[in-house]
Amino acid sequence: MEMAGGKKISHDTPVKSSIILCFSHLRWNFVHQRPQHILTLASKQQQLIYFEEPVFEETHYPSIRIKDESSTIRIVTPVLPVGISATKADAIQRRFVDQIITSTPHDRLTLWYYTPMALRFSDHLLCDVCVYDCMDELSAFKNAPAELAQMEKALLQRADVVFTGGQSLYEAKRCLHKSIFPFPSSIDVAHFHKARQPGDDPVDQADIPHPRVGFFGVIDERLDIDMIARAAAAMPDVHFVVLGPVVKIDPLSLPQASNLHWLGAKSYADLPRYLRHWNAGWMPFALNEATRYISPTKTPEFLAAGLPVISTAIVDVVRTYGSQGLVDIVDAEDLETKLRSVLSRPRDFLLKEVDAYLANMSWERTWDAMAAHIQCAYSMKSIVPLRRRA
């Protein structure tokens, strides 16, 4: 078995410990979001092995790429030959997973799923606790596998504890598991507070005129591309800045205009540098099946950056931030009116209310609460066999 950089899976000095083996459809180094926030905190107490979906390359032999992000975070990416069958791909990944587990000494194993599809090669594993962090309704996303719903049903039967990425998603699934808890998006306040401080404008944004209205995030079927085009056409004096990678849609389908600026993907570390020079943030999400249950992480991030925010009527945004008057909810008919109203306000118009609302929101609090539920599930699994023997 080949491994990138000549690395071995096993540690030079075996030390038994707790490990989390996470199966994810999201690349660790793609967009910094919920998995990275939560699992980085989890890695402070235990070893994290983040098992990504495979990449397919022109190679004759399967291998594993291993990258150590830190002393306690290891990223594992299977590299499979182009054209390999799904059955063979599953068998190879099953073997890789077994090798990883047997070569990583541990006293306690937590399996953590972001994608139910990983059950195809991991359903044989025995663990101390099985966690399903259901951050999105993946079956509603573009190009979702036909069997995803069936695989999720199997994962819900296997999981000891389930978390959801928002309240709406929790309400849709709460009858499917006896131990399910909502954990909406949290916020790294200190990071986004940097946008409230002065600083140089990034080079690729410096020449864009004001006022600027910005969006950052993955650009896919969840965005209302037509709304973005209409807004740019209706407000030629306003410049719309969009940061993020284009996924699952044709980049050539993105509208073009002199006041519409697609600046591409930016690192999480650089986001405050861009946001500090915007006049408002907006979330022009389409209202469709893919957005029905989303709880956008960028809502509190925009607010922590000190920006006024407008959003389409995403349910979890409306009944939290919208109901508190912290985010203006818009549709196609009143977009220009509300956006110009927001742009006319002082930037610090709602900062006091925003800071009070965000004061008790942090990824640290989220992880602490999740960890308590996981420990409870672990304790229950340990106690039940003892009771049965008694």
DRENROLO-695734 format. One record per residue (C-alpha): residue number from 1; residue in three letters; x, y, z. Coordinates in steps of 0.05 Angstrom, whole numbers, padded with zeros to 5 digits. Layout:
% DRENROLO-695734
PAMI NUM ala X Y Z
...
***
This chain:
% DRENROLO-695734
PAMI 1 met 00000 00000 00000
PAMI 2 glu 00029 00067 -00021
PAMI 3 met 00027 00128 00024
PAMI 4 ala 00042 00200 00006
PAMI 5 gly 00109 00226 00030
PAMI 6 gly 00130 00157 00052
PAMI 7 lys 00091 00164 00117
PAMI 8 lys 00067 00105 00156
PAMI 9 ile -00001 00099 00188
PAMI 10 ser 00027 00074 00254
PAMI 11 his 00056 00121 00305
PAMI 12 asp 00130 00114 00324
PAMI 13 thr 00113 00112 00398
PAMI 14 pro 00047 00075 00410
PAMI 15 val 00007 00109 00464
PAMI 16 lys -00063 00085 00477
PAMI 17 ser -00116 00139 00477
PAMI 18 ser -00184 00159 00453
PAMI 19 ile -00192 00169 00378
PAMI 20 ile -00246 00197 00334
PAMI 21 leu -00251 00168 00265
PAMI 22 cys -00292 00216 00224
PAMI 23 phe -00322 00200 00156
PAMI 24 ser -00336 00262 00116
PAMI 25 his -00359 00283 00046
PAMI 26 leu -00324 00350 00057
PAMI 27 arg -00250 00361 00046
PAMI 28 trp -00215 00386 00108
PAMI 29 asn -00178 00439 00069
PAMI 30 phe -00236 00461 00024
PAMI 31 val -00280 00510 00063
PAMI 32 his -00271 00521 00137
PAMI 33 gln -00339 00506 00168
PAMI 34 arg -00375 00465 00220
PAMI 35 pro -00332 00401 00218
PAMI 36 gln -00267 00439 00225
PAMI 37 his -00293 00482 00282
PAMI 38 ile -00321 00424 00322
PAMI 39 leu -00269 00371 00308
PAMI 40 thr -00210 00417 00320
PAMI 41 leu -00237 00429 00390
PAMI 42 ala -00250 00354 00398
PAMI 43 ser -00177 00340 00379
PAMI 44 lys -00153 00378 00441
PAMI 45 gln -00173 00317 00482
PAMI 46 gln -00164 00260 00433
PAMI 47 gln -00134 00239 00367
PAMI 48 leu -00175 00257 00305
PAMI 49 ile -00170 00216 00241
PAMI 50 tyr -00209 00252 00186
PAMI 51 phe -00225 00202 00131
PAMI 52 glu -00245 00240 00068
PAMI 53 glu -00281 00216 00006
PAMI 54 pro -00233 00186 -00045
PAMI 55 val -00200 00223 -00102
PAMI 56 phe -00195 00187 -00169
PAMI 57 glu -00131 00192 -00208
PAMI 58 glu -00095 00159 -00267
PAMI 59 thr -00059 00107 -00225
PAMI 60 his -00054 00031 -00227
PAMI 61 tyr -00055 00021 -00152
PAMI 62 pro -00097 00049 -00096
PAMI 63 ser -00061 00087 -00041
PAMI 64 ile -00073 00134 00018
PAMI 65 arg -00051 00206 00024
PAMI 66 ile -00037 00225 00095
PAMI 67 lys -00029 00296 00121
PAMI 68 asp -00019 00314 00193
PAMI 69 glu -00051 00381 00205
PAMI 70 ser -00027 00380 00277
PAMI 71 ser -00001 00329 00327
PAMI 72 thr -00073 00307 00339
PAMI 73 ile -00107 00317 00271
PAMI 74 arg -00092 00269 00214
PAMI 75 ile -00125 00276 00146
PAMI 76 val -00132 00211 00107
PAMI 77 thr -00151 00213 00033
PAMI 78 pro -00159 00148 -00008
PAMI 79 val -00130 00153 -00078
PAMI 80 leu -00166 00106 -00125
PAMI 81 pro -00156 00089 -00199
PAMI 82 val -00202 00125 -00247
PAMI 83 gly -00257 00078 -00272
PAMI 84 ile -00255 00032 -00212
PAMI 85 ser -00323 00000 -00196
PAMI 86 ala -00362 00022 -00135
PAMI 87 thr -00357 -00049 -00106
PAMI 88 lys -00281 -00049 -00111
PAMI 89 ala -00277 00022 -00084
PAMI 90 asp -00316 00002 -00023
PAMI 91 ala -00273 -00060 -00012
PAMI 92 ile -00209 -00020 -00016
PAMI 93 gln -00233 00034 00031
PAMI 94 arg -00257 -00020 00080
PAMI 95 arg -00187 -00048 00080
PAMI 96 phe -00156 00021 00089
PAMI 97 val -00202 00035 00148
PAMI 98 asp -00184 -00031 00181
PAMI 99 gln -00110 -00018 00173
PAMI 100 ile -00117 00052 00203
PAMI 101 ile -00154 00026 00264
PAMI 102 thr -00108 -00033 00278
PAMI 103 ser -00046 00011 00271
PAMI 104 thr -00071 00066 00317
PAMI 105 pro -00069 00043 00390
PAMI 106 his -00130 00066 00428
PAMI 107 asp -00172 00051 00488
PAMI 108 arg -00235 00083 00462
PAMI 109 leu -00261 00091 00391
PAMI 110 thr -00314 00142 00370
PAMI 111 leu -00341 00137 00299
PAMI 112 trp -00365 00204 00274
PAMI 113 tyr -00405 00209 00209
PAMI 114 tyr -00420 00269 00165
PAMI 115 thr -00439 00225 00107
PAMI 116 pro -00483 00163 00113
PAMI 117 met -00452 00137 00049
PAMI 118 ala -00389 00118 00088
PAMI 119 leu -00429 00060 00118
PAMI 120 arg -00417 00023 00053
PAMI 121 phe -00346 00008 00077
PAMI 122 ser -00350 00019 00152
PAMI 123 asp -00414 -00017 00175
PAMI 124 his -00372 -00074 00203
PAMI 125 leu -00335 -00032 00253
PAMI 126 leu -00344 -00039 00328
PAMI 127 cys -00339 00025 00368
PAMI 128 asp -00352 00054 00437
PAMI 129 val -00396 00110 00411
PAMI 130 cys -00425 00124 00342
PAMI 131 val -00442 00198 00327
PAMI 132 tyr -00481 00225 00267
PAMI 133 asp -00472 00300 00260
PAMI 134 cys -00526 00314 00208
PAMI 135 met -00506 00384 00186
PAMI 136 asp -00550 00386 00123
PAMI 137 glu -00606 00348 00088
PAMI 138 leu -00556 00318 00039
PAMI 139 ser -00610 00279 00000
PAMI 140 ala -00638 00346 -00025
PAMI 141 phe -00571 00369 -00053
PAMI 142 lys -00554 00367 -00127
PAMI 143 asn -00524 00301 -00150
PAMI 144 ala -00540 00266 -00085
PAMI 145 pro -00533 00189 -00090
PAMI 146 ala -00599 00154 -00100
PAMI 147 glu -00587 00108 -00040
PAMI 148 leu -00569 00164 00008
PAMI 149 ala -00637 00164 00043
PAMI 150 gln -00633 00089 00054
PAMI 151 met -00562 00095 00081
PAMI 152 glu -00582 00150 00128
PAMI 153 lys -00638 00106 00155
PAMI 154 ala -00586 00053 00170
PAMI 155 leu -00540 00104 00203
PAMI 156 leu -00596 00130 00247
PAMI 157 gln -00607 00058 00272
PAMI 158 arg -00533 00050 00286
PAMI 159 ala -00518 00118 00317
PAMI 160 asp -00517 00126 00393
PAMI 161 val -00527 00201 00389
PAMI 162 val -00548 00248 00332
PAMI 163 phe -00536 00322 00324
PAMI 164 thr -00568 00368 00273
PAMI 165 gly -00541 00431 00241
PAMI 166 gly -00603 00472 00256
PAMI 167 gln -00671 00474 00288
PAMI 168 ser -00711 00460 00225
PAMI 169 leu -00669 00398 00210
PAMI 170 tyr -00679 00375 00282
PAMI 171 glu -00754 00382 00276
PAMI 172 ala -00754 00342 00212
PAMI 173 lys -00715 00285 00242
PAMI 174 arg -00729 00285 00316
PAMI 175 cys -00779 00227 00311
PAMI 176 leu -00726 00184 00277
PAMI 177 his -00679 00176 00337
PAMI 178 lys -00687 00173 00412
PAMI 179 ser -00624 00214 00426
PAMI 180 ile -00623 00272 00378
PAMI 181 phe -00603 00345 00393
PAMI 182 pro -00603 00409 00352
PAMI 183 phe -00537 00448 00347
PAMI 184 pro -00545 00508 00301
PAMI 185 ser -00485 00545 00274
PAMI 186 ser -00440 00578 00325
PAMI 187 ile -00388 00633 00317
PAMI 188 asp -00315 00647 00327
PAMI 189 val -00328 00718 00352
PAMI 190 ala -00255 00738 00361
PAMI 191 his -00237 00719 00290
PAMI 192 phe -00293 00758 00257
PAMI 193 his -00285 00817 00304
PAMI 194 lys -00221 00830 00266
PAMI 195 ala -00265 00858 00211
PAMI 196 arg -00285 00915 00257
PAMI 197 gln -00213 00938 00261
PAMI 198 pro -00177 00980 00209
PAMI 199 gly -00133 00946 00157
PAMI 200 asp -00111 00947 00085
PAMI 201 asp -00159 00927 00031
PAMI 202 pro -00138 00861 -00004
PAMI 203 val -00106 00874 -00071
PAMI 204 asp -00160 00840 -00113
PAMI 205 gln -00214 00881 -00079
PAMI 206 ala -00179 00948 -00071
PAMI 207 asp -00202 00978 -00137
PAMI 208 ile -00276 00959 -00129
PAMI 209 pro -00318 01022 -00115
PAMI 210 his -00364 01031 -00056
PAMI 211 pro -00416 01017 -00033
PAMI 212 arg -00399 00943 -00031
PAMI 213 val -00447 00886 -00014
PAMI 214 gly -00413 00819 -00003
PAMI 215 phe -00426 00745 00002
PAMI 216 phe -00377 00690 00021
PAMI 217 gly -00387 00615 00018
PAMI 218 val -00394 00557 -00030
PAMI 219 ile -00426 00578 -00095
PAMI 220 asp -00474 00522 -00115
PAMI 221 glu -00547 00507 -00128
PAMI 222 arg -00566 00538 -00062
PAMI 223 leu -00552 00608 -00087
PAMI 224 asp -00605 00647 -00125
PAMI 225 ile -00562 00665 -00185
PAMI 226 asp -00620 00701 -00219
PAMI 227 met -00630 00745 -00158
PAMI 228 ile -00557 00764 -00159
PAMI 229 ala -00561 00783 -00233
PAMI 230 arg -00625 00823 -00222
PAMI 231 ala -00595 00860 -00162
PAMI 232 ala -00533 00879 -00201
PAMI 233 ala -00576 00904 -00259
PAMI 234 ala -00624 00943 -00215
PAMI 235 met -00569 00977 -00174
PAMI 236 pro -00511 00994 -00221
PAMI 237 asp -00482 01041 -00168
PAMI 238 val -00475 00984 -00117
PAMI 239 his -00418 00934 -00125
PAMI 240 phe -00431 00862 -00107
PAMI 241 val -00371 00821 -00084
PAMI 242 val -00375 00745 -00082
PAMI 243 leu -00321 00702 -00049
PAMI 244 gly -00320 00626 -00054
PAMI 245 pro -00308 00564 -00096
PAMI 246 val -00358 00545 -00151
PAMI 247 val -00384 00475 -00140
PAMI 248 lys -00435 00431 -00178
PAMI 249 ile -00455 00488 -00225
PAMI 250 asp -00422 00512 -00289
PAMI 251 pro -00378 00573 -00274
PAMI 252 leu -00396 00599 -00343
PAMI 253 ser -00469 00604 -00320
PAMI 254 leu -00451 00658 -00269
PAMI 255 pro -00478 00726 -00289
PAMI 256 gln -00427 00779 -00309
PAMI 257 ala -00432 00855 -00299
PAMI 258 ser -00386 00913 -00286
PAMI 259 asn -00411 00917 -00214
PAMI 260 leu -00410 00842 -00201
PAMI 261 his -00343 00814 -00177
PAMI 262 trp -00329 00740 -00170
PAMI 263 leu -00264 00738 -00132
PAMI 264 gly -00258 00662 -00121
PAMI 265 ala -00243 00622 -00059
PAMI 266 lys -00209 00655 00001
PAMI 267 ser -00179 00624 00063
PAMI 268 tyr -00218 00627 00128
PAMI 269 ala -00160 00667 00158
PAMI 270 asp -00168 00721 00104
PAMI 271 leu -00243 00731 00108
PAMI 272 pro -00241 00789 00159
PAMI 273 arg -00194 00827 00113
PAMI 274 tyr -00247 00827 00059
PAMI 275 leu -00308 00837 00104
PAMI 276 arg -00279 00899 00139
PAMI 277 his -00284 00936 00073
PAMI 278 trp -00356 00917 00056
PAMI 279 asn -00416 00961 00071
PAMI 280 ala -00465 00903 00080
PAMI 281 gly -00470 00828 00077
PAMI 282 trp -00524 00790 00040
PAMI 283 met -00546 00718 00035
PAMI 284 pro -00583 00711 -00032
PAMI 285 phe -00603 00638 -00021
PAMI 286 ala -00653 00606 -00067
PAMI 287 leu -00715 00579 -00033
PAMI 288 asn -00714 00506 -00055
PAMI 289 glu -00706 00436 -00027
PAMI 290 ala -00631 00445 -00019
PAMI 291 thr -00641 00505 00028
PAMI 292 arg -00703 00483 00065
PAMI 293 tyr -00665 00461 00127
PAMI 294 ile -00601 00500 00124
PAMI 295 ser -00576 00542 00182
PAMI 296 pro -00522 00585 00150
PAMI 297 thr -00458 00592 00190
PAMI 298 lys -00444 00658 00156
PAMI 299 thr -00504 00692 00190
PAMI 300 pro -00470 00702 00258
PAMI 301 glu -00403 00711 00222
PAMI 302 phe -00429 00771 00183
PAMI 303 leu -00459 00799 00247
PAMI 304 ala -00396 00789 00288
PAMI 305 ala -00358 00825 00233
PAMI 306 gly -00402 00886 00247
PAMI 307 leu -00439 00885 00181
PAMI 308 pro -00513 00898 00170
PAMI 309 val -00543 00836 00138
PAMI 310 ile -00600 00820 00090
PAMI 311 ser -00623 00749 00073
PAMI 312 thr -00676 00713 00035
PAMI 313 ala -00728 00677 00077
PAMI 314 ile -00688 00617 00101
PAMI 315 val -00731 00589 00158
PAMI 316 asp -00676 00584 00210
PAMI 317 val -00652 00655 00194
PAMI 318 val -00723 00684 00196
PAMI 319 arg -00743 00656 00263
PAMI 320 thr -00678 00670 00299
PAMI 321 tyr -00640 00730 00272
PAMI 322 gly -00699 00758 00232
PAMI 323 ser -00747 00755 00291
PAMI 324 gln -00696 00792 00334
PAMI 325 gly -00689 00847 00282
PAMI 326 leu -00616 00831 00271
PAMI 327 val -00624 00810 00198
PAMI 328 asp -00669 00842 00145
PAMI 329 ile -00709 00789 00107
PAMI 330 val -00720 00804 00033
PAMI 331 asp -00750 00776 -00030
PAMI 332 ala -00743 00793 -00103
PAMI 333 glu -00795 00849 -00099
PAMI 334 asp -00766 00889 -00042
PAMI 335 leu -00692 00872 -00049
PAMI 336 glu -00671 00940 -00075
PAMI 337 thr -00713 00979 -00025
PAMI 338 lys -00687 00941 00036
PAMI 339 leu -00616 00938 00012
PAMI 340 arg -00612 01013 00001
PAMI 341 ser -00644 01023 00069
PAMI 342 val -00591 00979 00102
PAMI 343 leu -00536 01016 00064
PAMI 344 ser -00561 01082 00090
PAMI 345 arg -00554 01063 00163
PAMI 346 pro -00491 01074 00204
PAMI 347 arg -00450 01010 00205
PAMI 348 asp -00454 01006 00281
PAMI 349 phe -00530 01014 00281
PAMI 350 leu -00543 00946 00314
PAMI 351 leu -00476 00928 00344
PAMI 352 lys -00499 00931 00416
PAMI 353 glu -00558 00884 00402
PAMI 354 val -00515 00839 00358
PAMI 355 asp -00461 00831 00411
PAMI 356 ala -00512 00815 00465
PAMI 357 tyr -00543 00762 00420
PAMI 358 leu -00477 00730 00401
PAMI 359 ala -00448 00732 00472
PAMI 360 asn -00470 00661 00489
PAMI 361 met -00455 00631 00421
PAMI 362 ser -00387 00598 00410
PAMI 363 trp -00361 00535 00380
PAMI 364 glu -00329 00519 00448
PAMI 365 arg -00398 00518 00481
PAMI 366 thr -00425 00476 00424
PAMI 367 trp -00369 00425 00430
PAMI 368 asp -00375 00422 00506
PAMI 369 ala -00449 00407 00500
PAMI 370 met -00437 00355 00446
PAMI 371 ala -00383 00322 00487
PAMI 372 ala -00430 00317 00546
PAMI 373 his -00482 00280 00503
PAMI 374 ile -00428 00234 00476
PAMI 375 gln -00403 00218 00545
PAMI 376 cys -00474 00204 00567
PAMI 377 ala -00483 00156 00509
PAMI 378 tyr -00417 00122 00525
PAMI 379 ser -00437 00114 00598
PAMI 380 met -00504 00085 00580
PAMI 381 lys -00472 00034 00534
PAMI 382 ser -00425 00015 00590
PAMI 383 ile -00479 00010 00642
PAMI 384 val -00531 -00030 00603
PAMI 385 pro -00489 -00094 00595
PAMI 386 leu -00472 -00093 00670
PAMI 387 arg -00546 -00089 00687
PAMI 388 arg -00562 -00146 00640
PAMI 389 arg -00508 -00190 00672
PAMI 390 ala -00534 -00171 00741
***
